[in-house]
Amino acid sequence: MINTDHWTERLPDNRVIRIFDEPRAVKVDIGRALPLGRGGASRADHVSMRVKTSALYMSGYLDATQQFWVKMHDGQWLAGVTVRVTDAGGTNLVEIDMLVTADAVTEVPATI
């Protein structure tokens, strides 16, 4: 995970990093977190079946855990998350640490 251990707050009453005691379950809207296909990123329209079934499946809302919030210089909050990404077949899994904008994160309701 992104290491915040050595961050020191200049103004402790106005913290810029808020670390959760226990990471919380969230969903990350990967289309907001990585706006692929916009702003210069390109997408291949013809992809082989091998790639379609074996490559990272990064679409929709992905399961993640959020470890902290961090404030940017312009006042926006970013979420420090670990996103679980599988291949299209669901047989392989990687965990990717990311900073994403607050609008890309949705808290998962607690279950009883």
C-alpha positions in Angstrom: 0.0 0.0 0.0 1.0 3.6 -0.4 3.2 4.4 2.6 2.1 7.3 4.7 4.2 6.3 7.8 6.6 9.2 7.6 4.1 12.0 6.8 4.2 14.7 9.4 1.3 17.2 9.8 2.4 20.9 10.0 -1.0 21.9 11.4 -2.4 18.9 13.4 -5.8 20.6 13.9 -6.2 20.7 10.0 -5.0 17.2 9.0 -4.4 16.5 5.4 -4.1 12.7 5.8 -6.9 10.8 7.6 -6.0 7.2 8.0 -8.6 4.6 8.9 -7.9 2.4 12.0 -9.3 -0.4 10.0 -9.5 -0.2 6.1 -13.1 0.1 4.9 -14.7 -1.8 2.1 -15.5 0.4 -0.9 -16.4 0.1 -4.6 -14.3 2.1 -7.1 -15.9 3.3 -10.3 -13.0 2.5 -12.5 -14.4 4.7 -15.3 -14.0 7.7 -13.0 -10.7 6.6 -11.5 -9.1 5.8 -14.9 -11.1 7.6 -17.6 -9.8 5.4 -20.4 -10.7 6.5 -23.9 -10.8 10.2 -23.0 -8.1 12.7 -22.9 -5.6 11.1 -25.2 -5.9 7.5 -24.1 -6.7 5.2 -26.9 -8.6 1.9 -27.1 -8.1 -1.0 -29.5 -11.4 -1.8 -31.2 -10.3 -5.2 -32.5 -8.8 -7.3 -29.7 -8.0 -11.0 -29.9 -10.0 -13.4 -27.8 -6.8 -14.4 -26.0 -6.4 -10.8 -24.8 -10.1 -10.4 -24.0 -10.1 -13.5 -21.8 -6.7 -13.1 -20.2 -6.1 -9.4 -19.7 -7.1 -7.2 -16.7 -10.8 -6.6 -16.6 -11.1 -3.0 -15.5 -14.6 -1.9 -16.0 -17.6 -0.9 -13.8 -17.4 -0.9 -10.1 -14.5 -2.9 -8.6 -14.1 -4.2 -5.0 -11.5 -2.3 -3.0 -10.4 -1.3 0.5 -9.7 2.2 1.4 -6.9 2.9 3.9 -6.9 6.7 4.0 -8.1 10.1 2.6 -5.5 12.7 1.6 -6.1 16.3 0.7 -4.6 17.8 -2.4 -3.2 21.3 -2.7 -6.4 22.5 -4.3 -8.6 21.2 -1.5 -9.9 18.0 -3.2 -9.8 14.8 -1.3 -8.2 11.6 -2.8 -8.9 8.1 -1.5 -5.9 5.8 -1.0 -7.4 2.4 -2.1 -6.3 -1.1 -3.0 -8.4 -2.3 -5.9 -8.9 -6.0 -6.6 -8.7 -6.6 -10.4 -9.2 -9.9 -12.1 -8.9 -11.1 -15.6 -12.1 -11.4 -17.7 -12.4 -15.1 -16.7 -12.0 -14.3 -13.0 -9.2 -16.8 -12.6 -6.4 -14.4 -11.9 -6.3 -11.6 -9.3 -4.0 -8.6 -8.7 -4.3 -5.9 -6.1 -3.5 -2.4 -7.3 -2.8 0.5 -5.0 -4.2 3.8 -6.3 -5.1 7.3 -5.4 -8.5 8.1 -6.8 -10.8 11.1 -6.7 -13.6 11.1 -4.1 -16.3 10.8 -6.7 -14.9 7.4 -7.8 -15.4 5.8 -4.4 -18.6 4.4 -2.9 -18.7 2.9 0.6 -20.1 -0.6 0.8 -22.9 -0.8 3.4 -22.1 -2.9 6.4 -23.9 -6.2 6.6 -25.3 -7.7 9.7 
